[in-house]
Amino acid sequence: MLSVTHLVSRSTPLVVSSIIAKTAMATSILLASAAAYADFNHSSWDSLLNKNVTMTNSSKASVVNYAGMKADKSKLDSYMDATSKVSQSQFNAWSKDEQLAFLINVYNAGTVELVLTKYPNIKSIKDIGGVFGSPWKQNFISLLGKTRSLDDIEHNLIRGSKRYNEPRIHFAVNCASIGCPALLNDAFTASKLDKQLEQVTSSFLADTSRNRLQGNTLQVSPIFKWYKEDFATSWRGTNDLAGFLSRYSPSLGLNSGQAAQLKNGKIKIGYSSYNWNLNKK
């Protein structure tokens, strides 16, 4: 008959193996979870923005030092190369905020990259497309296994996916124009995304050169006309453009009574002009 000592001695390797296997599995799960929710490293893009983007008009607008961006082109290239290596499966494992921050940053970095192909011989990003083309339809960004255009990123991956339902992206993606909302001088990150989106939205709406009450009409940027349906998707309880704008009545300089009139249709919505000149410093 085997003694208790012998039984313990013989069973110990099995117990230890089981503990090791369970520990390894738990560690693997934790590492996978951490990888899925850890921010992509946008530090190189962030440093380019910090160095070459100047916020103006009390941070309601910004100008870009494209000459400086061109001098640091190798850093921009490295960032775009790093983003191109993210696989679809990696992207799918991220949180929605991480995905959206990533797509916004790639869009904005791609816009700068496109401008630099013609800078300094360019007055507007629209000059790049020529008479019969569009700069936003040019396929030049390697992303998630395909070569994509800016339009593809914005209208298919962000808006068309219906995954994000985030109207504030229209104040985050930048078209390199004076009429466009400011290019933020920080990279978007998952941990700060809601705060950053709120910042760019409120700041843009507070710019009276593009959004202002004139008599009984609220004149707003044509962005709201071009993408009107995006402001009527029940985002945070706003079912139409008037509801979205009334949510930001303090930024628009509207008092509570005017905000109520806007929501009830007693203040009409009109559209201001759009300045396509390059947002250069």
Disulfide bonds with the S-S distance in Angstrom:
none
